[in-house]
């Protein structure tokens, strides 16, 4: 387990959690990012995205990442006041340089640029280079859906963890892909997935709970399946979606490579395994696409058929009546409704780390402000 | 097992196969399609695509489908001389109506239109409605890569076979997705996958060989895993990529839904489970995207980094030195080299069916032409 792994403890289920109101999570994010020297506009956008991620229940990608970001910052791998620039642009494409900072602000700007171009042209794609972690890909795809467009967002990751079918070396990060589309009556469809079978966070959770891993999540140094959670966490060798040859893991491996091509080769970011570990910048890349259904058919017809699909999926017969069939995006919507009222769960371990993060940069620690 | 299943027997490994030279496969395809009344240009393009599919080793999607197409034709579900029309068009998008015919010709035309628009604009997307089976998605994605562009091709399928996570009813077809990108020294990267764990053809093969299925390919009517190949073939209930909840089958299910949105909701084709079984037209939909790397960065740099990725993947350490790590597209390239010389394997069972197909429409049966 790397130091950064030890510090991201939001997902432990130790039963000892704070329930932090959204506005305190927001204030804490703003205070820390600002104290790190992030300019005001970038701070606001990064705060908004990280808070939305926590509210949607994606604990592995929200405030729980501040300790990791702090570590990168201290190691000189994160520019806190980056220049985000448009390097190339046409009516339907653009390339952005993120200036070596966190990926949330350039990601947001890139997808909004794609949306703006899509409003004029019906279709647009924007790539980003020289970036860093951008949180949950679904947030960006949803921006497009909220504008009435289909949205696609992908990112590569600086550390390789996914082992190709037949292989024993990690060649790709967990390379996420998100796809969102607007509906009529229903909230947008939103698929937001890593292209590995599971993300690192699930190994950590099993380890914290003293459970063996299900076979098929991780492999050992020989490339053979391992169920030892501690060993798997130390090695960080994940299977691609599909998990093994017989269950078509070559498909998950291929999807991870597809995300790498769109995010890194297209933008000029670093291919995970070729990144110079001593370089100042991690040079992560992202890719965003926006597509207007109204360029193809009547918007209302498209949205009505999205509703029809969503309704049919929800109404389709489940194996266990207590566990209905879900539509991609449903779990996050349920979580968000609950957390807007109940607050964001933060483990004691993470709270301690966040207090340290705040103290280190001279920001106030706000999560346990009484009667805030 | 449906009648169409029984008739697609190219993939049986009964050891009793003809090796048919490519030019005879080509002549047979042309003779049958033409006898069915397909216009000359459409016949040439459909023949070329189906032959290329057979040469690439995708036996389930080449000449082995003629019996199924014949069945659809006889059932009045396939227009043999369709009007393929552009219904809507902008500089970067288009919608085509395929006129109720086979999908190969409109698929080819749609991707070529996307490529043409991409030449001017750097990016283009074309959707197709009112189509039918288009063979292997990879063929269309490769058209873009051969033009120097990134290509994406998807299709929905008229019969639902993929059961969502938690569910017990099939809600999507095997909804294929192909993604291709050009390299420099290397042939293009080409991922061509169904979003189910395996395609129906793999169940049939296990059944023919008297093997049980690996657990995780198919489910029974209660939604529980089944290893009985005969029962699974009869039921046609496939798992999404990932195969079960614990191994993240919700990701494969979500990808199948993504393909449905792009192929059916966007174009106005029929959502698999809502298709009227008595309708004259199956109204299958496709989606094609072309993206020019040179809109984002220097083309040579992009291609050099594609080469670097491909080379690194091939050189990465395998579990078994006799089974090196492959790059998506490699197996098809190897197969094509071999089949150009050795011919296309056609089982005796399929040969008999193809002879019947030819006789039924008055075309010559050519596969066993001596010393042709």
Interface residues (C-beta under 8 A of the other chain):
Chain A: X88 X90 X91 X92 X93 X95 X121 X122 X123 X124 X125 X127 X150 X164 X165 X166 X167 X168 X169 X171 X179 X181 X189 X191 X193 X195 X197 X198 X214 X216 X217 X222 X223 X224 X241 X242 X243 X246 X247 X248 X250 X251 X252 X253 X254 X255 X257 X258 X260 X261 X262 X264 X265 X266 X267 X268 X271 X273 X274 X291 X293 X295 X296 X297 X301 X302 X305 X306 X308 X309 X312 X313 X316 X317 X318 X319 X320 X323 X324 X325 X326 X327 X328
Chain B: X88 X90 X91 X92 X93 X95 X121 X122 X123 X124 X125 X127 X150 X164 X165 X166 X167 X168 X169 X171 X179 X181 X189 X191 X193 X195 X197 X198 X214 X216 X217 X222 X223 X224 X241 X242 X243 X246 X247 X248 X250 X251 X252 X253 X254 X255 X257 X258 X260 X261 X262 X264 X265 X266 X267 X268 X271 X273 X274 X291 X293 X295 X296 X297 X301 X302 X305 X306 X308 X309 X312 X313 X316 X317 X318 X319 X320 X323 X324 X325 X326 X327 X328
